Amino acid sequence: MAFDIARARAAYPALGEGFRHFDAAAGSLVAEPVAVAVDAVYRGAVANRSDAFAPGRRAIGIVADARRAVADLLGADPAGVVFGNSATSLVYLVARTLAQSWGPGDEVVVSRLDHDSNVRPWVQVAEEQGATVVWAEFDPATGELPTDQYRDLINEATRLVAVTAGSNAIGTRPDVAAIAALAHAAGALVFVDGVHATPHQPTDVVALGADFYVTSAYKWSGPHLAACVADPALWAGMFPAKLRPSSDAVPERFEFGTPSFASLAGVTAAVDHLASLDPAATGTRRERLLASLAAVRDYEADLFARLVDGLAAIDGVSLCAAPADRCPTVSFRIGGQHPAETSRLLGDAGICAFAGDYYAWEYFHTMGLRESGGAVRAGIYHYTTAEDVDVLLDAVRALAKQAAGA
């Protein structure tokens, strides 16, 4: 059954403004059911959590529902879902807590392919504790993150391996499961950045071998909120700095202050929305999520091939090298034009595409592109159409022609 793009787009009122959105990698549009759920909490009687009265019990239920929703999305245990303001804040939380037991002689492995939020926190806590940072390198010619290198990088001194499930710069999907197997054989933990990958494919944290997996709801049609999942038993052995009267329970011990109940209701609605993208899917919410995100992956892959092939055929356009099997994200430059100027000119034409390093600092620094503005990033999301792609290609073609004649 073909993916029903018209049905998918109908859930996004903002598309009615007419912009061509290739910016979902920076943040997707919010689905209508999410806005409705958030609005209902703000308009309803919802108090801080308490079992003494109904509005307080509603808040308790909202939190529990959101944990179950994220667990269904990722194949995790609801009791191991920790919420935070952002993926970055959650990585810092886990890094600072785990590093309490690190010291000289310990090692942490990070990659130059990752978003800086899954690099800098580990580098900083390792330096503070006197541990050693070990770097995994990507192949500049292919954009791959070779798995074999980890055989030499991981040893009995390794305490943690941090790796992305999908590069936010070029889309590369490393073989996380194979890397995790090597890490676990050495007794190390694995922290997976799933922020970019989660919206584009079914996710099973157990199959990936992820001890920790972080994701951001605003990358999959939800509110600005993030979650990090792990086995509750793993969380139980970790003790973050916290206020004395706040809960010592897991996962609450890792969540600071009163949460945004409206945003958490939006998280649940976003997961339910993702589960509805394949109207033929049946079964549990987890089963419907797997079917819907598989349909999303296939739809996006076909459209992305149209985009990449079209860009590659334009004289003067250079693409950042990346493997064929990747998240639907491409970075490119037009001749000597500064990427920020390309982004501005596309924006003038109603096309939303970011430029810069997108916090993939190590990637663009290694490629020698960061100092000259990085690149322009175009991503496919499940509300992107073939017409959107053709409009972008026509605009890039015109800009490349202008740049060549300048």
QUIBELRA-V54687 format. One record per run of one state. SS is the DSSP state (hx for helix, st for strand, lp for the rest). FROM is the first residue (numbers start at 1). LEN is the number of residues. Records with the same first field share a line. If there is no record, write none. Layout:
SS: FROM-LEN / FROM-LEN
//
This chain:
lp: 1-4 / 10-3 / 18-2 / 22-10 / 44-10 / 75-3 / 85-2 / 102-5 / 112-4 / 119-1 / 130-2 / 137-12 / 154-4 / 165-7 / 173-3 / 186-3 / 194-4 / 201-4 / 209-3 / 220-6 / 231-1 / 237-15 / 255-6 / 276-9 / 313-4 / 320-6 / 327-2 / 335-4 / 349-2 / 353-2 / 357-4 / 367-3 / 373-2 / 380-6 / 406-1
hx: 5-5 / 13-5 / 32-12 / 54-21 / 78-3 / 87-15 / 116-3 / 120-10 / 149-5 / 176-10 / 198-3 / 205-4 / 217-3 / 232-5 / 252-3 / 261-15 / 285-28 / 339-10 / 361-6 / 370-3 / 386-20
st: 20-2 / 81-4 / 107-5 / 132-5 / 158-7 / 172-1 / 189-5 / 212-5 / 226-5 / 317-3 / 326-1 / 329-6 / 351-2 / 355-2 / 375-5
//
